[in-house]
Amino acid sequence: QVQLVESGGGLVQPGGSLRLSCVVSGRIFSIADMGWFRQAPDKQRELIAKITTKSSTHYADSVLGRFTISRDNAMNTVYLKMNNLKPDDTALYYCNKLSSDLTPLWSWGQGTQVTVSS
């Protein structure tokens, strides 16, 4: 049974930074393409960053140049470094394994809340 535990969220002012972590247990993490998703109030969950097993990265236009996804296979952890945060980044953030068509494959974790406000 896979378990995803996201952490690192919080309240931050516009222009600030946060680093999110997602620890994966119960599966072989190193062979999984991983993604970070977010869901803002009254909006659908969206994929914002992807990292492949070879550490190639891809980003949604909304976060390109501000967010960086990375992974540590030895720690079964994927990270999301977020810089220059904006109020529109306010959302609940989740990680998940990605299929080849970017579909999330595992049960969702509890997510971590990011709130950007002055």
Stockholm file with secondary structure:
# STOCKHOLM 1.0

chainA/1-118         QVQLVESGGGLVQPGGSLRLSCVVSGRIFSIADMGWFRQAPDKQRELIAKITTKSSTHYADSVLGRFTISRDNAMNTVYLKMNNLKPDDTALYYCNKLSSDLTPLWSWGQGTQVTVSS
#=GR chainA/1-118 SS CCEEEEECCEEECTTCCEEEEEEEESSCGGGCCEEEEEECTTSCCEEEEEECTTCCEEECTTTTTTEEEEEEGGGTEEEEEECSCCGGGCEEEEEEEBCTTSCBCSCCCCCEEEEECC
#=GC SS_cons         CCEEEEECCEEECTTCCEEEEEEEESSCGGGCCEEEEEECTTSCCEEEEEECTTCCEEECTTTTTTEEEEEEGGGTEEEEEECSCCGGGCEEEEEEEBCTTSCBCSCCCCCEEEEECC
//
